[in-house]
Amino acid sequence: MLSRKVILSAFISLSAVVIAGGITLYFLFFDKSAVLVSENPTKRQEINALNFYNWWTSPGESAAINALVKVFMKNYPDVAIMPSAVVGGGGFSMMNTVKEMVMSGQAPDAFQMHAGYEGLPYYKAGLLDPVDDIWHSEKLEEVIPSVVQDMNKYDGKYYSVPVDIHRVNLVWYNKRLLDEYGISVSELSDWKGFFAACDKLKASGVEHPVRVGEAWTLSHAFEQFVASEGIDFYQDWINGKVLSLSNGRMLRVLENFKKYLSYADLNLTKDAWNEAIDDVKNGESAFMIMGDWANQEFKVSDKRYNIDYGVFPVPGTEDIYGLCVDTFQRPKNISHPTNADRWLRVVSSKEGQDAFNPLKGSISARTDADISRYDAYQQSAISDFWKSRYMFPSVVHGSGAPQEYRDKLSELISDFVINKDVNATGEALIAASLFFKDQYVINWSLK
Ligand code: GAL
């Protein structure tokens, strides 16, 4: 049987939440007449509405969230539903907006949030209500894999419901380009083979075989280099235990990552992830490390899997499934608790997930998904999920390490792209783990 036990240990020390601003918002309003649903006149009257936040704004992502909203509207046609989408992949912009709202008592009815560490600041500040009742009424424990169950708990209680499971340790590639230059994916299972392929492409006139994008896409790629160093090393990293450079492992990770960056155009580190993946789509570049939300960006342009594009696990991580799990939760003191609960039920339902995930690139967080609705890539992902030897929670996508570390990582990796200083960056990463040592409150056991 698979070994992928995740232990969430429970106790938390309060930390300040950093709030920043400067975002772009757009709102989708559905024209429905609002009605009152409160039956108790002594309680605040509840308008029959629902407002929630997400950051699914790329063409592929918005198709998926629209499909989920449609399921909600079909089931609750009288509800005025107001999804607010904040532009910015990985949620880095949206999280700042939402933190500010939640902390000032203006929480939306629900918001997109990664399982694991990301919800801790809210939990610690007492701003979330548990959702064990939803898990029980919807019988979610019967259909959601235990590894994902654990990621939705703090102190033994559920505080969120998952809507998907994304895989992060993937390289997306332009298949026509690889075919043209006689490169087979079977040669790309280690960094040596991968870099040799990059050299071959360069020699053939592909100036930048690798594509990178904005800051979080760089730290996302770096995270996969850590995973390629081995699950034991990744486990130490997310438990804040990589505290010395003496065994050479972090230095090797950085050397390999530096080499990877040498094949990319580093003037493009402002591009959104989907703009970056577009260059792989159109053959400008051959490879990009990215989560499987990329799958849908190829598909919205009618690119065909295993004809125009393809994907393989990041070299050295074939038997590992890197997890990114999107969830929704129940903030305290929300305006529309009835509809917020309905939303959590739809989000975690088979119907909702089978509408959302086939358009998202992810797999359902439920084991009873209707597999016939998922594409060839997703069917292979489902099979890899079950047969992979190890799993790890993504740091960059909110789950694996304290948020403070995640933010510092992003800063250090952005600096590394400019200074390319392996030793200084290695030292700085260790200093960051030490500096935030009190924030490592989850003890991950990945082996
Ligand atoms: C991840 C999120 C995915 C996908 C991606 C790019 O953090 O979990 O659902 O949207 O960001 O925006």
Residues whose N, C-alpha, C, O or C-beta is under 5 A from the ligand:
A	BS01	GAL	W55 G89 G90 G91 W293 C324 D326 H397
